[in-house]
């Protein structure tokens, strides 16, 4: 999307823009001084669930996640909304309330925003945050030997698509909504505490798509172990029924060339790893000497984390059925 303006803004002309015009990352980062930088991002999308309050909360958590993925702390946000003119006022109010209360939970104030009319609702946030330059997380920060740690399960795409098709078990929807509304704040704070420098969040490009971006930016390979990857309760059932969002097929088309699957991993399992997520977890590259302490601290904070793979020398992604060596 930035190719049409690639000759308008030269990175050399903006030395304080640390992340933005060069290699892609989760948010833009502008250096303020020798210690701090400003993190800026925006994200919005159409409804993924029926309840307007949950939709607003999920959209806000998703937008805030990009700041957390950079190791930052968000502090200010603006609403971005496109709304049908005939949308009942109470539904509009619930969308905005969901977003506002999720922002307040994150310690963020929503100071205003902008709306336009559109046929289909769209809502999200512009978010600003601060990051300590010594604790910044980027996609280029993974190193061979790091453990790959995931902070939320996969399966949100297939579950919300099943909901749209009227095929979802209500309990599965409640589970997925709970995860999508959950902030990545605690996981980001753990990453900062233990000196994690490589990571990203898992959203529309799927675990494998965002994983490949991490691998490419860091000039490394990634190895995932299927039996270590967590999924929401209904994810495998919906995948067997072929219920996937359109973005999952797009992810497979674009990223498949960068992924080597073990022969015994069947197509529906592959597709689950290409499943487009909304407000997914953080994927962190944790130095091996810090992994045990980080997991112990996470348990104290009741922050679920899963070790799903490791960073290796090489390029691209290997997906194996199980872990061959202990991390």
N, C-alpha and C positions, 0 to 999 in steps of 0.2 A: 504493500500500500504506500510505502514511502518512496518508491522508485521515481515517481514523477517529480519529486522535490529534492532528489539526491544531489543535484548540481546547484541548488539554491543555498543550502546551508553546508558549509564545509566544516568538518570537525576541528580543523586547525584554527578556525576563527573563533572557536568557543572553548577555550582551554578549561573553563570551570564546569562545562557539561561533561561530567565523568561517565555517564551512561545515557545513551539516547540516539545518537546519530550513527554510531558504529555498529558493533555487534548487538543484536536484539536482547533485551532483558525484560523483566517484569514491570519495571517502572523507570521513569527518567530520574536522574540524580544530578543535582546542581550543587557544586561546592560553595559553601558559605564562608568558610575560613579553614584553618589548618586542622580543625577537629570535627566540624559538623558539616552536613550537607542536607539539602532539601530534597525530599522524594516526592514526585508528582505522578499521578496516574488517573485514569478514568475508565469506567466500564459500565455498560448498561445492556439490558436485553429484554426480550418479551417474556411473558409469564411462563414459568416452568411448573407451577402448581396452581390449584384452584383458589386457595385461600388468599385474599389480597394482603393480609397482614404478613403471612409467611413469605409471600412473594417479595414484599418490600424488605423484609429482614434478610432473606437470602441474597437479594441483589446488593444490599449494603455490605453484608459479610464478604461477598465475592469481590467487590471493589476494594474494600479495606485489605483484602488478602495480598494484593500486589505490593503494598507497602511492607507488610510483614515478611513477604518473600524476599525483600531486599535487606532484611534485618532492621527495619525502621520502626518507629512508633508514630502512627497517624495522630493528628491533632485537629485538623480542620477539613470540612467537606462541604460540597455544594450539591444540591439535587440536580439531576438531569432527567427530564421526563417528557415523553411524547404520549398524549392521552386523547382518546376519542372524545369529541365534544358532548356526546350523549352518555358518557360514563357517569353513573350515579355518584353523587358527592360522597356518600358514605364509603363506597369502594375506593375512591381516590384518597379519602382520608385515611383509610386503613393501610393502603400501600405506603403512604408517606409516614404514618405512625410506625409501621414496622421498620422502615429504614431508619427513622429517627431514634427509636429505642435501641436498635442494634448499634448505631453509632455511639449513643450515650454509654452503652455497655463497654465499648472500646475506649472510652475516654475522649471521644471526638465530638466536636460541636458542628452541627449543620448550620451554616451562616446564611443560607439563601439558595439560589439556584435559578434554573430557567426551564420553562415548559413550552411546548408547541403542540398543535393539534395533529393527530395522526389516526389512521383507521384502527391500528392495533396498539395496545398499551406497551410502552417501553419505559423502564425505570432503572436508574443506577446513580452513581456518585462520581464526582470529581474529588479526589482525596489528596491532601498534602500531609507529609510527615517529615520528621527529622531522623537522621541516622548518624551514628558515630562512625567516622571514616575508618576507625580501627576495627569496627565490628560489622562492616557492611558485607552482605551476602550477595554474590553474583553467580550467574551461570558459568562463569569462567573460573570458579574457585574450587572445583572438584579435583582431587588428586588420586592417583592409583593407590589402592589399599583402603580408601575411605569406605565405610559402610553406608549403604543407601537406606535411609530411614524415612518411613511414610507416616503421616499424622492423621490420616482419615482413610477409611476403606474406599474401594471403587464400587461402582454400580448405580450412581445417581442418574446417569443418562438413560439406561435401560428402564429404570424404575419410573422416572418421570414420563418417558415415552409410553410405557404401559398404562400409566394414569391417563394420558391423553387419549389412548385407545379404549379406555374403559375396561382394561384387563388387569389392573393392579389390585393386589390384596391391600386393604386399608392399613394393615399393620406394617406392610413394607413401605408404604408411603410415609407413614409417621416416622419410621426409622430413618429413611432417606432425608426427610425434611429436617429432622433433628440434627443430622450431620451437616447438612448444607447451611443451616443457621449458625452452626458453631464457629466462633472466631478462631483464626489461627494465631491469636495473640500469645497464648501460653507456649505453643511450639516455637514461635519466633523468639520468645524470651529465653527459652532453653538453649536455642541455637546460639544466641548471643552470649549467654553465660559460659558455654563450653567452647567458644571460639570456632564455631562452624563458619566456613567462608564460601562454601559452594552449595547452591540450592535453587529451587524454583517452587512455584505452586502448580498443582495439577488442575487444569480447567479444560477448556474446550478442545485443546489439541491432544488430550488423553495422556495417560501415563507414559506411553511410548513416544508420543510426539514431543511432549515437554522434556522427557528423558533424553531424547535425541538432541534437542537443543542444548541441554546441559552438557552432554558428551561432546558435541561439536565445539561449543564455546570453550570448553576446558581441554580440548585436544586429547581426549581419553575415550575409552570404551566403557560401557555399562553392562553388567550381567545381572539379570533379574531371575528370581527363583519362584516359579508359579505357585508352589505349595506354601510359600511364605507370604503371598500377597492377600490381604483381606478384602472380602467382598460383602456387600450388604446382603441381607437374608434372601431376597428374591432375585438377585442378579443372575445367578446361573439358570434359574428356571426361565426367566424372561429371555435370556440369550438363546436357550434351546428352542424357544418359540420364534426366534428371529426378530425380536422386538428391539430395535436399535434406532437411535436418532440418526437423521441424515448425516450429521457431522461425523459420526463414527465411521461410516463408509468413506467419507472424504479423508479422514485421518489414515485409514488403511491405504487408500490410493496414493497418498502423498508420502507417507512415512515407511511403507512396507519395504522399500528398497534398502532401508537402513537397518532392518531388523532381521536377525537370523533366529528362527524358532527351532527348538528341538523337534525331531520328526513326529514324536508321539503327542505333541500339543495340537489338538484338533482346531478346526476353524472357529467354532463358537468360543473357545477359550482364547484364541487369538483376538477375536473381535472384542471380547471383554476388556482386553488391554488397550484396544483402540477406542474404547467407549468415551465419548465426549462428556466430560464432567462439568458440573456447575458448582462453584464454591467448594472445590476439592481441597485436599490437604496439602501440606508442604512436603516436598521431597528434598531431604537434606543429605549432604555428603559429609558424614561425621568421621573425623580422624580416628583410626582404630584404637589408639591409646586413650581416647576420651569416651568411647562408646559405652562401656560398662557403667561409668559414673553418670553419664547423661541418662541412661535408661533407669538407673536407680533414682535419680532426682525426678524424672518424669513420673515414676510410680508414686513418689511422695506427693506430687502435685495432682495425681489422678489424671494425668495426660497420657492417653493411649498412644503408643508408638509401635510400629512394626519394622523390623529389619527385613527388607525385601530383596536385598542384593548387595552388590559391591562395585566399586569403581576399579577398572582394570586398565592395563596398558593396551593401547590399540585404538580402534574407532568403531562407531556404530554400537548396536545393542545386540546382545545374546540373551535369549530367554530359554532357560532350562526348566525341567520339571521340578527339580529339587536342588538343595544346596549340596555341593560335593565336598566342600571344605568349610570348616567352621570359621566364621568371621570373629 
